[in-house]
């Protein structure tokens, strides 16, 4: 009898243990069941999704969006209550703030929407629609510095889409009211996209009226113009024939070693690498010609210009320098050495006005020759020349005349004034 009672007690305990375990597992599983059912209803019935899981951020966003499209003010109030309940448990849910801000904006409560979007941008910093809304609405309110801060983040976060975001920068560059904030951003923090933006601005014809106002203040900014940015500005000024401004700006950016070899012809001894910008040497690659500055016996200093041709047709005019010369008479001089330079027409140094009119040409260089001095006089006319260019070229009139082989060396190029033009003397 005692044994039977004990076995009955054990059976009752076992049943109770199983029931307790089942209740425990059901208690654990119930939230997961609710979440699963909530997700099931999310797209089609966001209200039911919320009923099954009131703390679902995704369900709250879907419900808020649905109410914003179709619901009444009472529905909106109820939904905002739900959203705030979700946010009390998930305060970093930035996109939920953005969804609530969108609803406020649709109701016409723009001040409330602005504050909510600001919170959303800090808690969901990569949410592009939030930042776009802030850029456009802050700009409309005249809060340009904050708007540009969001533009900066859009470009940094999506550099491959920078062509889309920089439309905002273009608008600010062209706006007298917003431009100071853009200049402040460019100069105070030098964002990584600054150089590409300035290069594009300086290459845009439509920016002619205001590119100076954007770029000029950066000369003395906390982060001043880089050499590449300055060169882009100088090139734009040269294209507009604003030669005096371009020359002053270019000289301002020279390093001490560059200033030491600067004259009417900058670095006429070819001691420094080519600038490929401003009023320095430009060397442009061309098939069949190899351009460089190298040591050679008889050179003044460490280097001389070397141009070697590969015995083929080469339409060569690929070494040049823009000069800043007021009206006067000048003499171009230099030294040349030739190594079996085989060409019918010969290489020449020429002085061009505005890239078209020839003011002077040296004698043609061809054949073999030890170092020998050359010179030619020319005149910049009284009415001036917007762009005087010194250029080494092959004077070929037809393709057959462009065949050339061998090597030419040049050193000690200079342009010196030898007199005033007649009209100025007479005056």
Secondary structure, 3 states (H helix, E strand, C coil): CHHHHHHHHHHHHHHHHHHHHHHHHHHHHHHHHHHHHHHHHCCCCHHHHHHHCCCCHHHHHHHHHHHHHHCCHHHHHHHHHHHHHHHHHCCCCHHHHHHHHHHHHHCCCHHHHHHHHHHHHHHCCCCHHHHHHHHHHHHHHCCHHHHHHHHHHHHHHCHHHHHHHHHHHHHHHCCCCCHHHHHHHHHHHCCCCHHHHHHHHHCCHHHCCCHHHHHHHHHHCCCCCCHHHHHHHHHHHHHCCCHHHHHHHHHHCCCHHHHCCCCCCCCCCCCCCCCCCCCCCEECCECCEEEEEECCCCCCCCCEEEEEEEEEECCCCCEEEEECCCCEEEEEEEEEEEEEEECCCCEEEEEEECCCEEEEECCCECEEEEEEEEEEEEEECCCCCCCEEEEEEECCCCHHHHEEEEEEEEEEEEEEEEECCHHHHHC
